[in-house]
Amino acid sequence: SLNNNTCYFRCFFMRKKNYKGRCEKQTLEKFTAICKTYDPIQTAYANALVKNDSVASIRCNVVLDGDECGEYMTDFVCTKKDGDLMVRECCQRKFLTKPQTAALLEMSRTYWLRRGVTDWGVVVDAVEE
């Protein structure tokens, strides 16, 4: 279920680098290390990235270094076959309008933009019908 407490903490606040919550560990093609996912959105997107032909390699849970970011992590940093980086953050749709979520996502976007990454985006869960 997407409504458990672990997912709420993870999606609403972004994950701190020493987060000790429940995670699923997988060995996936293209990942530079064991892929650790903390919610269904992250797991589904990790599997989708493996199938993406434009992606050469993937790192997950990448620490955002620097005082402006505290100790948070970005969900996925992908190196595309053309050498450019692609960054994705995963979040539940219902948290996108929360001020804290918006501030953390903006922090991530600005962090990566300062490092020359223009292909930055947010992955959200499907709309429930």
Summary of the structure (lengths in Angstrom):
residues: 129
radius of gyration: 13.9
end to end distance: 15.7
largest distance: 41.3
contacts: 366
relative contact order: 0.18
helix: 33%
strand: 30%
